[in-house]
Amino acid sequence: MIHSLTHICAVIHFSALGALSLYGAHRLWLLACWWRQRATPGTPDASRPLAEALPLVTVQLPLFNERFVAERLLDAAAALDWPLERLEIQVLDDSTDDTSELIALKVAKLRAEGVDIRQLRRGNRDGFKAGALAEGMAQARGEFLAIFDADFTPAPDFLRRSVPSFADPRVGMVQSRWAFRNAEHSLLTGVQALLLGPHFSIEHQVRFRRGLFFNFNGTAGVWRRRAIEAAGGWQADTVTEDLDLSYRAQLAGWRFVYLDGNAVPSELPVTLAAFRSQQQRWAKGSVQTARKILPRLLRRDLPLAVKCEALSHLLANLCWVLGTVIFLTLYPAIVSRIGVGPWQMLRLDLPLFLATSCAILCYFFAHQAANRGAGRWRCFLALPMICIGLGPSVSLSVLSGMWRRGGFFERTPKFGIAGKGALPKEAALYRQSGVPYLVMNGILFCYALLPLLFAYGQRTWYALPLFALAPCGFLMVMAQEARELRAR
């Protein structure tokens, strides 16, 4: 009976590795396309001049309990280099703390200076961010809508660099690259910068330049109002309303533009709890969007390349589940193969290892090298361990997204930190509890020791470094969790 169970686990283990190797192959394809595109930098869209008659632009700032960054955002929006009579600013304020009072004072000051800015408050949070954006659009006067989350600070020339792309009447959205003002704050923020950087500089670049679908990232972008309306408007049946609207708009025939050179500074989550909740929402929402969008997308008369890339994009977060399955079945898989010699094992294990772990790490390595991130190589080394430690908790959100529509939109708290600045004293008010995850990771850490102890007992020395990754990952995440709990 036990032998049969271990054999089944081994089959599941290698099947999951095989599925994950497809993701690794896709990363290598993106990398190859990006490398070829680097020989022809720039896009015609980025160099178009502004029309003489500038359009009316509405800047939307959706906020919820952002006392540390709200005023900075309003100042940045008011400083945009655009004629005052052609600029409208909406502060979509759903806050339940003193953020609303801070906003009211700042709005009054800016209005006295001649800025057309309004604070819009709702009686509820129905639809969360999607609901706030929809209600704001109903009152907006602008032909174009620029959206910024609380921690973003656009440069004064943001609109002058973005709006020219709309000279093409087919363009429905222009997305700019995220930059990170606090990537050097800690090892955790460095790992996040490494994770997010290629999403823009590689994925968005390749998809845009090859005419494939890509997405609005919820902030640092400008929409043509008619594109939102033609796509059915903002909808809250997923927790990634930006991804959902992006695909609906492109299915409706609108073209998207990505501007890599128009970077907008943002703030990375500085706590593990905030980073985890952000990843959980993105993972859950992408799967919800896949359930909603993929059936209609696959039925459409679209190029095969567009369909294949949409499948890869929307289902990418299933890799969290595959990684967790590989981890959970590792111990029974190696026990079931106790009589197999090392050379026989390498014939299967080595190709799968190269196609999964090495392929994915090569993707991040190339981005790090191209951007001269010499000071962040420790982040590259920590990346697989932190992903292993977060894998099970994010996987639960992916599974939830497979079966449930919508859900609670948990904001990612930001604290106005730049560089290596310290957390403000009031930051504890916005921190999430991590006790359940600390307990879960403690149990998984103990389980992760079993393959390591087994390899040690069998004197399989070459396997020890690989098997040590999982316990090190859970230990790293637990240590960070404990530090944050102690700080509270």
C-alpha positions, 0 to 999 in steps of 0.5 A, a space after each residue: 500500500 505504501 509502495 503504491 502511494 509513493 509510486 503515485 506521488 512520484 508520477 504526480 511529482 514528475 508530471 508537475 515538473 513536466 508542466 512547469 518545464 513548459 513555463 520555463 520554455 516560455 520564459 526562454 522564448 520571451 528572453 530570446 525575443 527580447 534579446 533580438 528586439 534590443 537591436 532595434 530600440 524605441 517605438 514610433 508611438 513614443 516620438 509622436 508630437 502633441 496635437 496643437 489642441 490638447 485634449 481634456 484629461 481626467 486624472 483619477 486617484 483611487 485611495 483607501 486609507 493611505 495617510 502616508 502617501 496621499 498628499 504626495 500623490 495629490 501634489 504630483 498630480 497637480 504638478 503635471 505639465 498640462 494646461 489647467 483648463 484641460 486637466 481635471 483631477 478626481 480623488 476617489 476616496 474610499 478611506 475610513 481613517 484620517 486619510 480623508 481629512 488630510 485629503 480634504 485639506 490638500 484639495 482645498 489648498 490646491 483648489 485655491 491655487 487654481 487646480 481643478 481637483 475634487 474629492 469624491 466619496 462614496 457611502 460604501 466600498 461596493 466593487 472596491 477599486 473597480 467600483 470607485 473608478 466606474 463611479 468616477 468615470 461617470 462624473 469625469 469630463 475627460 476624453 482620456 483617463 490617467 490612473 495612479 495608485 497611491 504610491 505612484 508619483 508621475 513626473 510632470 511630463 507624464 501626460 506629454 509623453 503618453 498622450 501622443 500615442 493616442 494620435 492613432 484612433 485605434 489605441 485604447 490604452 497606454 501603459 508606462 513602466 513602473 520604477 521602484 524608489 525603494 528597491 534598496 530598502 531591504 532584501 525583500 524589496 530587492 527581490 520584488 524589484 527583480 520579480 517585477 522588473 522583467 514583467 515590464 522590460 521583457 514581457 510587456 516589450 515583447 508582447 507590444 512589439 509582436 502585436 500580442 495582448 498585454 495588460 494595463 497594470 492598474 496604475 501609471 497608464 492612460 485610457 481612452 474613455 471610449 475604449 473602457 465603455 466599448 469593453 463594458 466598463 469596470 467590473 468587479 467580478 475579479 480582484 484584478 479589474 485591470 487585467 480583466 478590462 485589458 483583455 475585454 478591450 483588446 477583444 473589442 479591437 482596441 490596440 495597446 501601447 507600452 512606453 518603457 522609457 516613461 518610467 513612473 516611480 512607485 513604492 514596493 511593499 516593505 513587509 512580508 505580509 503586504 508582499 504576500 497579500 499583493 501576490 495572493 490578490 494578483 494570483 487569484 485575480 489572474 485565474 479568475 480572469 482566465 476563467 472569464 476571458 479565455 473561453 471567449 478569446 479562444 472562440 474568436 478569430 484571432 492569430 494563433 500566436 495571440 491565443 497561445 500568449 494569452 494562455 501563457 499569460 493568464 495561466 502563469 500563476 498556476 506555476 505557484 500550484 505546480 511548485 507547491 505540488 513538486 515540493 509536497 511530493 518530493 519526499 515520497 518521489 525520492 523514497 520510491 526511487 531508492 533502488 535507482 542508480 544515480 546515472 539512471 536518475 540523472 537521465 530524467 532529473 537533469 533535463 527536467 531541472 534544466 527546463 524548470 529551475 535553470 530556465 526560469 532563473 536564466 530569465 531573471 539573470 539576463 534581466 539583472 545583467 542587462 540592467 547592471 544590477 551588480 549590487 543586487 546579486 544577493 537578491 537573485 540568490 534569495 529569489 528561489 528561496 523566498 518564492 518557495 517559502 511563499 508558494 503554498 500561501 499563494 497557491 491557496 489563493 490560486 485555488 480559491 480563484 478557480 472556484 470563486 468569483 470576485 472577493 475582498 480587495 485587500 489593499 497593499 499598505 504603503 508608507 512613503 518610504 524611499 531608499 532605506 528609510 525607516 517605517 513611520 511609527 504609525 505603520 503598525 496600524 496598517 500591518 496585517 497579521 501573519 500568525 496563521 502563515 507562521 504556523 503553516 510555514 513551521 509545519 512545512 519547514 519540518 516536512 521540508 527537512 525529510 528529503 534532506 535527512 533522507 539524502 544525508 542518510 543515503 550519502 547522496 551528497 550531490 542532492 543535499 544543496 538542492 534539497 536544502 533550498 526548501 527548508 532554507 526558504 521556509 526558514 527565511 520567510 518564517 524569520 521575516 514573519 517573526 521579525 514583523 510580528 515582534 515589531 508590532 
